[in-house]
Amino acid sequence: MKIVICAGLEFTYQIKEVAEQLIKLGHEVVIPKTAEMILNGEVTLKQIKQEKENGEISNRAKKYDVIRYYFEKIKNADAILVLNYEKRGIKNYIGGNVFLEIGFAHVLGKKIFLLNEIPDMFYKDEIESMDPIVLKGNLNKIK
């Protein structure tokens, strides 16, 4: 299965670990472009965090047209896997970009996998309505 991983960039090293596990399970995997850049040493995670803090991250997003770029990746995949870890004191956090990606996947009829339970956030109902498959941390449930 071709799987696009959707996660916040602060989880880049977890993205890499999960991608490696999925590849071992026989899946083809796509990771975020900026995560690739971090892992390839083209930019550091510290730089990305600084860009987020000072509002410059939107310039990077525009430069690389990351929303359209990832929409195309989702369009050409079988499923997405959301890595929803704790962030900002919210268990299983799903941020704005990942929420968009879930919406894209839903509209395109792709399978939506969440690594962990749906977070208790103000758009919980919308996520539930897209009927994601909650893996409860078990990647072997991806079928």
N, C-alpha and C positions, 0 to 999 in steps of 0.2 A: 504494500500500500504506500502511496506517496502522501507524506504527512508534512504539513507546514506547522512549525512550532511558533506559537504566539506567546510572548512574555515581555515584561518590562526589561529594559537593557541592564538594569542593576542586577539582573539574574543571568547575565551572560555566561558565567562559568557553570551554572546549573543547566543552562540551555545546551552547552557543549556536552555535559555528562549525559543528559537525557538523549540527545541526538546520537551519541555513541551507543547507548543502550538500544535505541530503536533500530539502528543499523545492524547491530548484532542479532536482533529479532527478525531481520530480513526486510525492513522497511527502507524506502528512499526518503530522505529528510531534507527539508529546506529550513534554514534559520534566518533570522532578521539580518539585513544587509549590514547594519551598524554593528551587530554582534560579531559578524564575520570580520569586519574591519578591526574590531578590538582584538579578536583572537589571532588575527594575522599581524598584529603590531602596528597597524596603520594609524591608530588612534588609541588612547588609553581610556579605560573605564573612568578614571579620575577626570579626564578632560570632558567626557560626556556628562558626568555628574555636575561639573562646574558649568557646562553649557545649560543644563537644566536649571540650575540655581540662578543664573544670570539672564535667563530668557533667550539665550542664543540657540538653543536646540531647534527652535522653529526654523532658523535659517538653514541648518543642516538638513532638516526634513524637506524643506523646499528645494535645496540644491540637488538632493538625490531623489526627489519626488517619491518619498518612501511610502506614502499611502497608496498611490497608484501602483508602484512597484510591487508592494505586497499583495494588493488586490489581484494582480496578474498571477502571482505565485499561488494564491488560494484558488483562483479560477482553474489552474492547471493541476490541482492536487485532488486527492480523494477525500482528505480530511484535514482538520486542524487539531492540534493539541495545545490547549491552554495550560501554561505552567503558572498556576495561581498559588503563590506562596504568601506568607504574611508580609505585609508592608504597611508602614505608617500606623502600626498597632491594629490593623484590620486583618483578621485571619482569612486566608484564601483570596486576597485582594485581586480585583480585576480593574485595571485602569482604563482610561479613555480610549487609547489606541487599540488595546486588546478588545475592548467592547465593540469598537467599529469592526474589527476583524471577525469577531463572532457573528456580527450582523451580516457581513459580506458572505461568510460561509453559509449562514442560514438561507439567505436569499438565493444563493447558488445551489442549494440542495446538498451541500457537503456534510459529512459527518462532523460533529463537534464533540471533542473529548475534553473534559476538564480533569486535570491531574487530581485536584482536591475538590471538596464540596463547593457548592455555590456560596459565594460570600454574602454576608448579611449587609448589603449595601442598598442604596436607594433605588437602584435599577435591578434588584434581585428578581422581581416579577418578569421583567423583560428577558432576562437570561433564562429563567425557567421556561418561558413560553417558546424559546428556541429549542427546547428539548435536548440539552446536552447529555452526553453519556459521562457520568462521574466515575472515574477510575479508582478513587480512593487510594491513590498512590501506586496502583498496580498496572504497569505498562503491558503486562501479558493479556490484559482484558481488551486490548485494541484488536479488533477484528473487522 
